[in-house]
């Protein structure tokens, strides 16, 4: 074996250590050098089976680091499963290995850092670090991104929680465009008094971007923004009670004819409160949500909502991390990919049921 490696080293003009690293797909060896080594190895007949496996990417692994709150079932249903499906499909197609690292708010910094980075070094990491605002972490999750950079591990972040807060590679949903789709649809249906229903925290970037999309859609139709039509429901996560705000909505004169809620859980809660007050949906009040969770289709009437294409976010993140791993060029700036959302039209908005478009 040493003789064969020395022959390859003489042909390419590099050390046996570099040859060994290239054959093991070590990311320290750039793509051009690795291709020269693989070509020379094939000519010498060196271990062709290993070469086929290495060139196919079998020895490369990507770790998905995911914050998994134990008390919140939305994480598993709405984030991990959809995103992970997209990630797995892309990695499997390129024959990359996939590892999953889950942690929650009971984990301290040393435990997470050791579990994720010590031991077998991943070729890349995809971070999914959405932490619900009601949860208090023992460390700042973005410290993981900083640690990956310190160790020179290729990484991509999924989610808009850190958008614009650091020079990181990111894939995230376009919340402003998604909200614009929802409100524009209501405007097309003839509504001009459209309420915006949000919840805590006010500082969450996603809610701020959805407000921007709401206001942009109104502006496009020359409808003045009315602060009286902005309603903030108290509570966080699944612990919300929209009844007081619904009562406020119904007392307004003139009251809104349609409501856009920043999350499906919130929209469904609002719908239940409206029903308790004898309001028919969509005949008396149209409602549109955001996220396209599984329950949006099961509620009655079925909820019109915005699909943020989580599976596509996963696909884009996987493609980006593999591209960065295999790139020979030195990366000078962070890569940011915005994934557009889609409007899923169901019954709650009052669209024509005879021939409504399923997805816009």
C-alpha positions as CSV (number, residue, x, y, z in Angstrom):
1,X,0.0,0.0,0.0
2,X,2.8,2.4,0.9
3,X,4.5,1.7,-2.5
4,X,1.2,2.4,-4.3
5,X,0.7,5.6,-2.4
6,X,4.3,6.7,-3.1
7,X,3.7,6.2,-6.8
8,X,0.6,8.4,-6.6
9,X,2.5,11.0,-4.6
10,X,5.3,11.1,-7.2
11,X,2.8,11.5,-10.1
12,X,0.9,14.3,-8.4
13,X,3.8,15.9,-6.6
14,X,2.6,15.9,-3.0
15,X,3.1,14.0,0.2
16,X,1.8,10.5,1.1
17,X,-0.2,12.2,4.0
18,X,-2.0,14.4,1.5
19,X,-2.7,11.3,-0.7
20,X,-4.1,9.5,2.4
21,X,-6.3,12.4,3.3
22,X,-7.6,12.8,-0.3
23,X,-8.6,9.1,-0.4
24,X,-10.5,9.5,2.9
25,X,-12.3,12.6,1.5
26,X,-10.7,14.9,4.2
27,X,-12.1,18.4,3.7
28,X,-8.6,19.8,4.3
29,X,-7.7,18.7,0.8
30,X,-9.2,21.0,-1.8
31,X,-11.3,19.6,-4.7
32,X,-8.8,20.2,-7.5
33,X,-6.0,18.4,-5.7
34,X,-8.3,15.6,-4.7
35,X,-9.4,15.1,-8.3
36,X,-5.8,14.9,-9.4
37,X,-5.1,12.3,-6.7
38,X,-8.1,10.2,-7.6
39,X,-7.3,10.3,-11.3
40,X,-3.7,9.2,-10.6
41,X,-4.9,6.5,-8.2
42,X,-7.2,5.1,-10.9
43,X,-4.3,5.0,-13.4
44,X,-2.2,3.1,-10.9
45,X,-5.0,0.7,-10.1
46,X,-5.0,1.7,-6.4
47,X,-7.9,0.2,-4.4
48,X,-10.6,1.0,-7.0
49,X,-13.5,0.1,-4.7
50,X,-12.4,2.6,-2.1
51,X,-12.1,5.3,-4.8
52,X,-15.6,4.7,-6.1
53,X,-17.0,5.0,-2.5
54,X,-15.0,8.1,-1.8
55,X,-16.0,9.8,-5.1
56,X,-19.6,9.1,-4.3
57,X,-19.4,10.8,-0.9
58,X,-20.0,7.8,1.2
59,X,-17.4,8.9,3.8
60,X,-18.9,12.3,4.3
61,X,-21.4,13.1,7.0
62,X,-23.7,16.1,7.8
63,X,-25.0,16.6,11.3
64,X,-28.4,18.4,11.8
65,X,-28.3,20.2,15.2
66,X,-31.9,20.8,16.3
67,X,-33.3,22.5,19.4
68,X,-36.1,20.1,20.5
69,X,-38.2,21.6,23.4
70,X,-39.8,18.7,25.3
71,X,-43.0,20.5,26.2
72,X,-43.8,21.8,22.7
73,X,-45.1,19.2,20.2
74,X,-45.0,21.7,17.4
75,X,-41.3,21.2,17.0
76,X,-41.5,17.6,16.0
77,X,-44.6,17.9,13.9
78,X,-44.0,21.2,12.1
79,X,-40.3,21.8,12.0
80,X,-38.1,18.7,12.3
81,X,-40.1,16.2,10.2
82,X,-40.7,18.5,7.2
83,X,-37.2,20.0,7.1
84,X,-35.5,16.7,7.8
85,X,-37.4,15.0,4.9
86,X,-36.0,17.6,2.5
87,X,-32.5,17.4,4.0
88,X,-32.4,13.6,3.9
89,X,-33.6,13.4,0.3
90,X,-30.8,15.6,-0.9
91,X,-28.1,14.0,1.2
92,X,-29.2,10.5,0.2
93,X,-29.1,11.4,-3.5
94,X,-25.5,12.4,-3.1
95,X,-24.7,9.5,-0.7
96,X,-23.9,11.6,2.3
97,X,-24.4,10.2,5.8
98,X,-26.9,12.0,8.0
99,X,-26.6,12.4,11.8
100,X,-29.1,14.1,14.1
101,X,-28.2,15.9,17.3
102,X,-31.1,17.0,19.5
103,X,-30.8,19.2,22.6
104,X,-33.2,21.1,24.8
105,X,-33.2,23.8,27.5
106,X,-31.9,21.4,30.2
107,X,-28.6,21.1,28.3
108,X,-25.7,23.4,29.3
109,X,-23.1,24.8,26.9
110,X,-20.3,22.2,27.7
111,X,-22.7,19.3,27.2
112,X,-24.0,20.6,23.8
113,X,-20.6,21.6,22.6
114,X,-19.1,18.2,23.5
115,X,-21.9,16.2,22.1
116,X,-22.0,18.0,18.8
117,X,-18.3,18.7,18.1
118,X,-16.1,16.3,20.1
119,X,-15.5,12.8,18.8
120,X,-16.2,12.2,15.1
121,X,-15.9,15.5,13.2
122,X,-18.8,16.1,10.8
123,X,-18.0,17.5,7.3
124,X,-20.8,20.0,7.8
125,X,-23.5,21.0,10.2
126,X,-27.1,22.3,9.5
127,X,-28.4,24.3,12.5
128,X,-32.1,24.5,13.3
129,X,-31.9,26.8,16.3
130,X,-35.4,28.1,16.7
131,X,-36.0,28.6,20.5
132,X,-39.5,29.6,21.5
133,X,-39.3,33.0,23.3
134,X,-40.9,31.6,26.5
135,X,-38.0,29.2,26.9
136,X,-34.9,30.4,28.8
137,X,-31.7,28.7,27.5
138,X,-28.5,28.2,29.6
139,X,-26.5,29.6,26.7
140,X,-27.1,31.6,23.5
141,X,-27.7,29.1,20.6
142,X,-25.7,31.2,18.2
143,X,-22.6,30.2,20.2
144,X,-22.9,26.9,18.3
145,X,-22.4,28.7,15.0
146,X,-19.4,30.6,16.4
147,X,-18.0,27.3,17.6
148,X,-18.4,25.7,14.2
149,X,-16.6,28.6,12.6
150,X,-13.8,28.4,15.1
151,X,-13.3,24.7,14.2
152,X,-13.6,25.5,10.5
153,X,-16.6,23.3,10.0
154,X,-18.9,24.2,7.1
155,X,-22.3,25.2,8.4
156,X,-25.7,26.5,7.3
157,X,-28.5,27.8,9.5
158,X,-32.2,27.2,8.8
159,X,-34.6,29.8,10.1
160,X,-35.0,33.5,10.3
161,X,-34.3,33.9,14.0
162,X,-30.7,34.9,13.3
163,X,-31.4,36.6,9.9
164,X,-29.1,39.6,9.6
165,X,-27.5,39.1,13.0
166,X,-24.3,37.5,11.8
167,X,-22.2,36.7,8.7
168,X,-23.6,33.2,8.5
169,X,-24.8,31.0,5.7
170,X,-28.6,30.9,6.1
171,X,-31.7,29.5,4.5
172,X,-35.0,31.0,5.7
173,X,-38.6,31.6,4.8
174,X,-39.7,34.9,3.3
175,X,-42.2,35.9,6.0
176,X,-42.8,39.3,4.4
177,X,-43.7,37.8,1.1
178,X,-45.8,35.1,2.8
179,X,-47.9,37.7,4.7
180,X,-48.3,39.7,1.6
181,X,-49.7,36.7,-0.2
182,X,-52.4,36.2,2.5
183,X,-53.5,39.8,2.8
184,X,-53.4,40.4,-1.0
185,X,-55.7,37.4,-1.4
186,X,-58.2,38.9,1.1
187,X,-58.0,42.2,-0.8
188,X,-58.7,40.5,-4.1
189,X,-61.8,39.0,-2.5
190,X,-63.1,42.5,-1.8
191,X,-62.1,43.0,1.9
192,X,-60.8,46.4,2.9
193,X,-61.1,46.2,6.7
194,X,-58.6,43.5,7.5
195,X,-57.4,42.9,11.0
196,X,-53.9,41.8,11.9
197,X,-53.8,39.3,14.8
198,X,-50.4,38.8,16.5
199,X,-49.1,37.6,19.8
200,X,-46.0,38.0,22.0
201,X,-43.2,38.6,21.7
202,X,-43.3,41.8,19.7
203,X,-39.5,41.5,19.0
204,X,-39.8,38.1,17.2
205,X,-38.4,38.8,13.7
206,X,-41.0,36.6,11.9
207,X,-43.9,38.6,13.4
208,X,-42.3,41.9,12.4
209,X,-41.7,40.7,8.9
210,X,-45.4,39.5,8.6
211,X,-46.5,42.9,9.8
212,X,-44.4,44.4,7.0
213,X,-46.0,42.1,4.4
214,X,-49.5,43.0,5.8
215,X,-48.8,46.7,5.5
216,X,-47.3,46.4,2.0
217,X,-50.3,44.6,0.7
218,X,-52.6,47.3,2.1
219,X,-50.4,50.0,0.5
220,X,-50.5,48.2,-2.9
221,X,-54.3,48.5,-2.8
222,X,-54.2,52.1,-1.5
223,X,-55.9,51.0,1.7
224,X,-54.8,53.1,4.7
225,X,-53.2,51.3,7.6
226,X,-55.4,51.4,10.7
227,X,-53.7,50.8,14.1
228,X,-57.1,50.0,15.6
229,X,-57.1,46.8,13.4
230,X,-53.9,45.4,15.1
231,X,-54.8,43.0,17.8
232,X,-52.2,41.4,20.2
233,X,-53.3,38.2,21.9
234,X,-51.7,37.6,25.3
235,X,-49.7,34.5,26.0
236,X,-47.0,32.5,24.2
237,X,-46.7,29.2,22.4
238,X,-49.8,27.2,22.8
239,X,-50.9,29.0,26.0
240,X,-53.0,31.7,24.5
241,X,-56.5,33.1,25.0
242,X,-57.8,35.2,22.1
243,X,-61.3,35.7,23.5
244,X,-60.6,39.2,25.0
245,X,-59.2,40.4,21.6
246,X,-62.1,38.8,19.7
247,X,-64.5,40.7,22.0
248,X,-62.6,43.9,21.2
249,X,-62.8,43.1,17.5
250,X,-66.5,42.7,17.5
251,X,-67.1,46.0,19.4
252,X,-65.3,48.0,16.7
253,X,-67.5,50.1,14.4
254,X,-66.9,49.5,11.6
255,X,-65.4,46.2,12.6
256,X,-63.0,44.2,10.3
257,X,-64.5,41.8,7.8
258,X,-61.4,39.6,7.7
259,X,-58.5,38.6,10.0
260,X,-55.0,37.6,9.2
261,X,-53.3,35.8,12.1
262,X,-49.5,35.4,12.3
263,X,-49.7,31.7,13.1
264,X,-52.1,28.8,12.5
265,X,-52.4,28.0,16.2
266,X,-53.5,31.6,16.8
267,X,-55.9,31.6,13.8
268,X,-57.6,28.4,15.1
269,X,-57.9,29.8,18.6
270,X,-59.4,33.0,17.1
271,X,-61.9,30.9,15.1
272,X,-63.0,29.1,18.2
273,X,-63.6,32.3,20.0
274,X,-65.5,33.8,17.0
275,X,-67.8,30.7,17.0
276,X,-68.5,31.1,20.7
277,X,-69.7,34.6,19.9
278,X,-72.0,33.3,17.2
279,X,-69.8,34.6,14.3
280,X,-70.0,32.5,11.2
281,X,-66.7,31.8,9.3
282,X,-66.3,32.9,6.5
283,X,-69.8,34.4,6.1
284,X,-69.4,37.0,8.8
285,X,-65.7,37.0,9.2
286,X,-63.0,35.6,6.9
287,X,-59.9,34.2,8.6
288,X,-56.4,33.3,7.2
289,X,-53.5,31.8,9.1
290,X,-49.8,31.2,8.7
291,X,-47.6,28.1,8.7
292,X,-49.9,25.4,7.2
293,X,-49.7,23.1,10.2
294,X,-51.4,19.6,10.0
295,X,-54.4,20.9,12.1
296,X,-55.1,23.7,9.6
297,X,-56.8,21.2,7.2
298,X,-58.6,19.3,10.0
299,X,-60.3,22.4,11.6
300,X,-63.8,23.3,10.4
301,X,-64.1,25.3,8.3
302,X,-60.7,24.3,6.9
303,X,-58.2,27.1,7.4
304,X,-56.7,29.1,4.5
305,X,-53.1,29.6,5.3
306,X,-49.6,30.3,4.1
307,X,-47.3,27.3,3.6
308,X,-43.7,28.3,4.4
309,X,-42.3,25.3,2.4
310,X,-40.3,23.8,5.2
311,X,-39.3,20.7,3.2
312,X,-37.9,23.0,0.5
313,X,-36.0,24.9,3.2
314,X,-34.4,21.6,4.2
315,X,-33.5,20.8,0.5
316,X,-31.9,24.2,0.0
317,X,-29.9,23.9,3.2
318,X,-28.6,20.5,2.2
319,X,-27.7,21.6,-1.2
320,X,-25.9,24.7,0.1
321,X,-23.9,22.9,2.7
322,X,-22.7,20.2,0.2
323,X,-21.9,23.0,-2.3
324,X,-19.8,24.8,0.3
325,X,-18.0,21.6,1.3
326,X,-17.0,20.8,-2.3
327,X,-16.1,24.3,-3.3
328,X,-12.4,25.1,-3.9
329,X,-13.0,28.8,-3.9
330,X,-12.5,30.7,-0.6
331,X,-15.8,32.0,0.6
332,X,-15.7,35.7,1.0
333,X,-19.2,36.4,2.1
334,X,-22.1,34.6,3.7
335,X,-24.7,32.9,1.5
336,X,-28.3,33.7,2.1
337,X,-31.3,31.9,0.5
338,X,-34.8,33.1,0.9
339,X,-37.4,30.4,0.2
340,X,-40.7,31.8,-1.0
341,X,-44.0,30.8,0.6
342,X,-47.2,29.6,-1.0
343,X,-50.9,30.4,-0.2
344,X,-53.1,27.4,0.4
345,X,-56.7,28.3,-0.2
346,X,-59.3,26.5,1.8
347,X,-62.8,27.4,3.3
348,X,-62.1,29.9,6.0
349,X,-61.4,32.8,3.6
350,X,-64.7,32.6,1.7
351,X,-63.1,32.2,-1.7
352,X,-65.4,30.8,-4.5
353,X,-65.8,27.1,-3.7
354,X,-66.8,26.2,-7.2
355,X,-63.3,26.4,-8.6
356,X,-60.8,27.7,-6.1
357,X,-57.1,27.4,-6.7
358,X,-55.6,25.0,-4.2
359,X,-52.2,26.6,-4.0
360,X,-51.0,30.1,-5.2
